């Protein structure tokens, strides 16, 4: 332990002579343009063509009602009949409408069974309208379903399933019918939203933009940076230039601890103030040495028995002294020293929590 603390003190002293260069990130990787996003779509439909693995119409009333309504629109009346086909299933269809999607473009859709269908393998989705949160239809889906799963069962009740056969996907299965109405070209001002809010980062983003395009960016708060396009280029071209600028991202000092798996994650800004540390280990070992006891030769009534013999030893590390860790030491230097000398993650967690309790760890600890 004395070697451990000496190594930490040496590493802490060396850490003060050189500071690592701050990593640069593109603005497009740390921020998004307000309004430029995907939109979730949802719809209800029917899958047909299943090989007896669909819904039971007696147990799924909404599947029967959907079948009756669909056949009536096609000129066939089956109300009151004893239809019990298992070749169809009621499903929910979901999709994401990309930003600036135009009518006629294709998007992928996902389908999921709603009732007691066993598998959607080989099924075909009938025309299904997909609605947005505003209730408007933005796309129409139809096509053959691919589940990527395998399911088989025997007459005795045994079955084998790989994957989830009651959910699938249709690649390019929906056609966009309506635009979202977000007209970026006609806008004179947009707002960038940081994915990880931070006042310092917001100011750096605004400063990097103003350095290239003066008086075009303003950090409104720790999340939003307002942009005004220069007069010599459109908004789309201006954003294209801005999102490729590099900025040094800042973040608050935080330590994430997962005690269950023994995982520690920390930021580079974490620092340790002046603190004295002593850490010792107590080892308790129990050793079993069973012995065999046999009777004397030619003796009567004797029998061989196993006699247990236990040895308990307690060993505690001696000579551990309190050592002072200088102020301003980087926590990454501390943990690197612990790792190099083979200290277990659980011992690291105990040490970090003790330093935090002493008020010497300048960071927030979040225990998962």
Phi, psi and omega in degrees: 000325178297320177296322179300309183294324178296320178296320180296319180295320178295315179296323179295321179293320180290331182295335182285346183272338183220131177250136181293146179292142182286134182288143179257139178232147176289148180298327180295338181269347182242353183215160177229157180276126181300127181097340178268094186205169175278159178234134181279137178239151180214149179204163179243134182208185180239140173251130180239168178088013179283147184271064179073016182249015183271196182288149170274120186295337178284330181265347184236086183297326181291331175292318178296315180297321178295319178296317180295316180296320181293316182292327178295321178294336178266006175090017180239129181252114180242013180295135180087352179280165182263050181286132179217044181289144176247026181260011179220161181210145173275135184222160170255137181246130178233151179201165175241124179273115182294158176295143178065022175293134183255155178304133181102342178285157185252145177225157178280152177228154175242142181237146181217136181291149181252338186237227189257026176297142180274326182199147175256010182298129178082001182278162179236126178281127175280165185308122184228126177277139181249125185252154175266185181295339180272003179084359180273147178276122182249344181203161177232131185246146174191146177151178181277141185266136173246120183263331184066020182233161179231134179218132179215146181218154179252171182291338181278354180105352178286148182209157177227130181226133175235120184085197180241098184286350181266011175222145182206189185215148175237109180291129182052042186272356181230146178251128180289132181247346184213144175272160180284341178089011178275108185256093182291326185295332182269002183268140177260346180214136175229171180233134173268139180241120179289137179288329175239098186303135178195129183295319181296315179296319179299318178294322178293321177297313179298320180294320179295323180288316181293335178293328179266319180235090187302141174059037178245349184230144178216124177281109182284325177200198182284358182239322191251133172239119180276135180240137174237124186291138173297159184289344185266006178210156178284169183295320181296317178293324179295316179296323178299321178286320184292317187291347179262002174286147182259142182221143174279116184275133176253158181206151178292155179287124182210144175238124178256126182238125173251097185291332182294313183261358180069042183250137177233127177232132183222159176267162182289341183279356182291134179228156178242127177281176180300125183206147176261134185232136169220134183220123179236162181241138175245123183242125176246120181241138178238122182241127179260127178232082182292141178241148181259126178253121181245148178288163178295153179300140177063015177279155181254141176080357179276157178214155181279131180227156176259122181259114179289144177220118185247142176235121181248126180232138178242124182234125179238136181294131184253162173076020178276123182248158175289129177240147182263128176260123187295152180292151178082006180292136178289136178295329178297324176295319178299312183289325177298321176295319177296319179294318183297329182262010172080021176289134184290154179302328182289326174293322177300316181299317180297318180295315181296318180294325177292320177296320178296318180297330178281355180081013183261353179264112183272069180193160173273135176257125178243115182264125181271000000 
